[in-house]
Amino acid sequence: MKIELEEAIEVITDTINRLDMTKKKINEALGYILAEDLVAQIDQPPFNRSPLDGYALKAVDTIGASKDEPVRLKVVDTVFAGGQPAIEINQHEAVRLMTGSPIANGCDCVIMQEDTDMGFPFVEIYKEHKPYQNFCFRGEDFKTCELLLKTGTKMDAVALAVCASAGIGQIDVIKRPRVTVFSTGDELVAPGQALESGQIYDANLFYICLRLEQMGLEVVMSQTIGDDCGVISDKIKNALQHSDLIITTGGVSVGEKDLLEAAIKKIGGQIKFHGVNLKPGTPAMFSVLGETPILSLSGNPFACISTFELLARPALSRLSGNDEFLLKEKTAVLKNAYPKSSKRRRFIRGLYIDGGVEIPRGDSSGQIRSMIGCNCLLDIPAGSGSLGAGDEIRLKLL
């Protein structure tokens, strides 16, 4: 019995468990998903800090200072970044300091060296300053015990730089899914080989593997398999030990050579659903063998592409904790007509730009060249008639 797409996604996400967490050094954690909240263990900066090269002093000592009537202060110390102030200053005193250095006690502002004569042991101040001008407070970025990053954050360069600034060298992240891909069919030939009568090149295997790599995921194994139930069963069984998800294409329809359901049942797999109310890709199947989920997609090229985007993404999001894998939805206005009626819910390719969407020529499930440049799937409800330019339609951004 066929189920609706949303029900199929619910079955997939309810069945799959999030992967365990692992520890990663921050220089190895780019692109991973944070597994636990990160809390600051220090103030950042850990001291009052100068944002520029200049002089730290008391703002009250600069009242009335100008180029024509400078204020003259005694320089009592010099502090470099990484150094430590030796004394607390008094009124009419200043400390020479560099960008990033601690601000001495008693100072409440920093004047840039360009607004002075850069003198020593006395400095002339040419500009009046207010209290805490050019003054970076201890903990102004974050304070001890403050939440830095929430569970589920994707660790990009900025997030990892925050970890570094907090002195965190190692974090807990969710393991990346390891995916095995099998393409089935006696007719399939690898690109580069000569075609014999009745054969076609295997584009599905390449699409899925490269799409997974685009998503930053690990393809641990990929292979084309002939239409042999025993061989398919053995390949799937052998892949279990090193796979968090197995994706197959082909062999899920109702022909004599559509062997995926039988092959999975042969080794004790449990079929969760077989058939989804959408076009193309109706025969899509989802099963579980042990604790490993198996997503089986149609062998028609565009059906494979569309159902991968619609069904594999939720599975990968659930495994990895990465919500970025989920498709975002929008409403758009059709730029050109679509003359076909749709008895069943239909997904077709499109190019979305600035609130409008254009449908390319060539939308059959066996065509993929017209997918070049497309960035969305149009979601046409069941029972729809032909669509005209100017009609509104829902779509899913790829």
N, C-alpha and C positions, 0 to 999 in steps of 0.2 A: 504494500500500500504506500503510495507516494505521500510525502509530508511537505508542508510549506517551508520556504527558505528559513524564516525566523525560527521555526520549530527545529529544523535541522541544525542551525547554529546553536540553539539552546542545548540540544542533545550533545553536540560536540563539546561545548564549554562545561557542561555538567559532568561529562565523562572524564575529561582530562584534568589532571592535577598539575599545579605549578611545580616546576623543577626545584630541586634543592638549591640551597645557596652555597657559595664557595668564596674563599678569601682571595682577593687580588690586590697586588701592589697598585698604587694609584697610576703608575706609568704603564700598567697593563690593563687598566679597567675601562678604557675608552669604549663607549658604545654599550656597555653593560647596564643592567637595571639594578638600582640600589635595593638591597633586600631588607634593610632595617633603617629606621630613622638615625640620622647622624646629629649628635649634640656636641656643641663646642666645649672643649676642656680648658680653653684659655680665653682671655680677652684679646681681641685683634683690633688695632695694634695693642701690644702688651704694655705700652707706655705712651704718654703724651709725646707726639712726634711732629717734627718739622716737615712741611710739605715742600720746602724750597731751601736754597742756599741763602743765608742772610744772618740776621742777629735776633736772638731772643731777648726780650726786655719787658718792662712794665709799660702798658699803654699810657698810663698817666704821665710818663716821662716824655711822651711825644706831643703833648698838647702844644699847639701853636707852631710846630716844626714845619719849615718850608725850605726851599732851595736858597732863598734870600736870608732867612733867619733859621739856620739849622740848630738842632739840639745836640749838645756834645755829651757823650756818655763814656764812661771808662769800661774797657773790655777786660773782664776778669777771668775769662776761661774760653777755651776753644774745644768744641765737641764734634767729632766725626761720626758718621754712621757706623754703628757697632760699638761706639764708645759710651762713656757714662759721665754725666756732669759731676764735677768734683765739689762744687759748692752751691749754696742757695744764694741767689743774688739779692742785693738791696736796691733801694731807689737810686736812680742815676747811674746804674750799672747795666752792662749788656754781656751776652755770651755769643761769641762767633760760633756758628753751627752750619752743618751741611744737610742737604736733603736726606731725610730718613733718620736723622739723629734724634736722640731723646731731648726734650725740652727741659731745661733746668727748673727746679722748684723756685717759685717766686716770679717766674715769667708768665705773662698772660697773652702775649702776642709775638709774632715773628715778622720782621720787616725784611723784604727782599734786598739783596745786596745792591741792586741797581738804584735803590732809593737811599743809598748812603755813599760816603766817600771810601768805603771799604777799609777804613783806617784801623790802626793798631799802634799803641795800646789805647788810643781814644778813637771813637768813631763819631762822625757827624751824621745825624738823622735828618733827612730832607722831607719827610712826609708824616703827617699825623695819622695815628692808628687807633682803632677801637679795641676794647678788650676782646680777646680770643679771635682776632683777625689772623688769618694764615696759621691756624692752630688745629692740629688733628688730635682729637681727644682719645685717650685710652678707651678701647672697646667701642669706638664709633662704628666699626664695621659689624662686629658682633661681640657679645659678652659671654662669659662662662655660663654654661648650662642652657644657652639659647639654641633652639632648633635650627640647624644649618640646612639640611636637606631631608625631604620626606621620602619614606619608602615608595618605590616606584619611579623615582627620578631617573631619567636616562643620563648617564654620566658622560657629558660632553666636556670640552676643554674648560669652560667656565666653572662647571661643577667640580671638576678635578682640581682646578686652581684654588677654589675655596677650601677643598680638603688640604691642599698643600699649605695654604696660609694658616690653617688651624693646626698644623703639625701632624695631620693624620696621614700616615704612610701606607695604610692597608685598610681596605673596606670589605664588607660583606655584600656580594652581588649575587643575582640569580644566574645560574648556569645558562649558557646559550644552548638552545635546542640543537641536537644533532639529527640531521634528516637524511634518510635514505630514499632514493627515487628510482622506481622501476617503470619502464615503459614496455608494454606487452604487445605482441603481434608478430606473426610470422612474416608479415609484409614489410616490416621496418628494416631499414638499412641506414648505417651511419653515414653522415655526410663525408664526401671524399671517395666513397666506394662507387663502383659502377652499378647502375640499376639493371635488374633483370625484369622480365615481363611480370606485371602485377605488383611490383615493389614500389615503395615510396620512402623518401628520406624521413628520418625520425626527428621532427622539430620539437615535439612535446618535451622530450627529455632535456633538450637544450634550454627551452624556455624555463621550465621549472627550476632547473639547477642554477641558471644564471639569475633568475628572479630572486631565488633564495640568497645568492651571493650579494645581490644588490641590497638586500635587506640586512646584510651583515651576519648571516647565519652560516653554519657549517654544514656542507654536504659531505657526509662521511662515505657515501657510496652511491654510484649511479650506474645503471646498466639497462640494456635492452634485452628482453626475454621473449622467447618464442611462445607459441600457444601450446603449452604442455602443462597440464594441471599439476603433475608431480614436481616438475622443475620450478614452477611458480611457488608452490608450497614450500619447497626446500629453500629457495632464495629468501622468502619472507621470514621463515623460521631462523635462518642463519643471521639475518640482519637484526634480530631482536636485541642481541647482546650489546650492540653499539649504536642503537637508534632510539631517539625519544619520539620520533614520528616517522612513519613510512608513508610515502605518497606513491600511488600507482596511477598509470593512465592506460586506458584501453581495457577491453575484456569485461565490461560491466553491463552490457546491454543484454539482449535476449537471444542472440545467435548461438549456433553450436560451438563456436570458438570463444564465447564469452565465459571465461572460466574463473574469474576472480572470486566470486562468491563460493564456488565449490572448493577452490584451492584454499581459501581461508578457513572454511568449515572443516576441511580435511585435517588441519593441524590444531583444531580446537578453538578457532576464533569465534567470537560472538558478533553477529551482525546487528548493529544498532538501528540502521535504516538503509534501505536500498530503493532509491527513487525520490526525487525532489520535484515539486510542481513548479518548474521553470523551464525556459527554453532559451538557449541550448544547454545541454548538460543534464537532462532529466535523469539518466541512469546513475548519477553520482551515489556512491555508497560509503558508509562509515562503519568501521568495525574495530574491535579490540581483541588483541591476542596477548594474554597475560595482562600486563599493565601498559602495553605499547599500543597507541592508537594508529589505525591505518585508514587513510583517506584515499578512496579509489575514484578517479575521475574519468570522464568520457575520453575516448581516443580522438574524436574530432578536434582539430586544432583550436578553433576559437572556443568551443565548448570547454576544452581543457583550460584555456587561459581564463575564461570568465569564472568558471567554478573554482579554480585555484584562488582567484582574487576574493570570491565570495565566501568560500568555505575554509580554505587553508589559513587565511589570515586570522580568523578568530581562534583557530587551533593554536597557531604560533603565538598569538597574543596571550592566550591562557597559559601556555607552557613557559613563556619567557617573562611574563608580567609586564610586557611592553605594549601599552595602549596605542602607540603610534602605528602598530600594524593594522589596527581597525580602520575600515574605510569611513571617510567622512561623507556626509550627505548634504546635498544642496538642491535648491529649486532653480531651474534655468528656463530660458525661453528658446524654443526651437528656431533655428535660422533657416532650415529647409524642411520640406515635407517628408513624412514617412508614410508611404501609401499602403503598407500592409496592415491587415487587422491582426489582432493577437488574442486568440482564444485562451491561451495559457500565458501566465506572466512571462515576459520576455525581457532579456537584457541584450542591448546592442551597444556597439562601440561609439564613441563620440569625442569631439574636441571642445572642451569648455574654455571660454575666454570671456571675462568681464560680464558674467550674467547670462551669456548666450551660449548655445551648444549647437555644433554642426555635426551632422551625420555623414560619414564618408560613403562613397559608393562601394558596394561589395560587402554584404553583411551576413553571408551564409556561414554556417558553423565550420565549413571546410576551408574558409579563407582567413589568412592572417596578414597578408601584405597591407590591407587597408587599415590595419591596427597601428601602423607606423604613425607616430605623432599624436595618437589618441591619448587622452588622459582621464577618461571617465567611462563608466558604464551607465547607459540610460535605463531606467527602471520603468518598463511599460506594464501597467496593470493588466491582469487577465480580463478579457472581454472588451478590450479597447478596439475601436475602429481605426481607420487611417488617421494620422496626425498631420496637422498643417503648420506651416510657418507661423510663428507667433503663439503657438500653444505652449502652456507651461508644462514642465515635466520634472519629475524627481530624478536625481542621478547620484551615483557614488563615485567620488574622486579616487583615482588610483594613486 
